[in-house]
Amino acid sequence: VGFKIRLGGTSEFLSKIDRKRDECKFVKGWDNLDAILFETFKEAKAASDAVWEIEGFHNSVENMN
């Protein structure tokens, strides 16, 4: 139960945000346990905004419920 950040048009999901290196990492698969699962939409939206700011990648917040 929660939310994941999906890279636009793919089945890749956010696994890490590294602010020091200004990079985001993604893993393949809806069920990949390495993908970050956010408890709230607010947390997920903040991460989504960070992905856009750091990488410029279109992404979406996916409800995993």
N, C-alpha and C positions, 0 to 999 in steps of 0.2 A: 504494500500500500504506500503510495507516494507519487512523486513526480520525477521524470528524467528529462534531460536536455538532449534532443535529437538534432543531429546535423541535417540541415534542410535537404529533403529528397533522398535520404539514405536510410540505412538501418544501423547507423553508427551513433553511439551515445557518449556523452561526456564522461570521462573517467578521472580527469585531473585538470585543475586550473593552477598554473604556476605563475604567480604575479611577479616574482623576482626575475623570471626569464621571459615574461610576457608571452606565454604560450599555453595552449590548451591541448589536451590529449583526448582521443576518442577511441572507443573499442567497438567492434562489430557485434551485432546481435541484440535482439530485444531482451533476451534472458541472460545476457552476460553479467555475471556477478561483479565484474570490475567497474561497471558503470555506476556513477554516483546516483543514489536514490535519496531525493530530498523529501523531508517530512511535510513541508508546507509549500503551497503555491508561491508564497512570498519569497521563500529561500530559492526556489527554482527560478523564479523570474529574475532575481538578482544575479544568479549564475548565468542565465541566458543573456542578460545585459552585459555581463563581463566578457562572455564569449564574443559578442558583437564588438565590444570595445577593443579587445586584445587582438582578435583574428580577423574581424570583419566578415565572419561567416553567418549566413542566414541559419537560424535554428528555431526550434519550437519546443515549448514545454508540453510534455506528454503525460497525461494522467494514466498511471499504471494500475489504478483500482480495478 
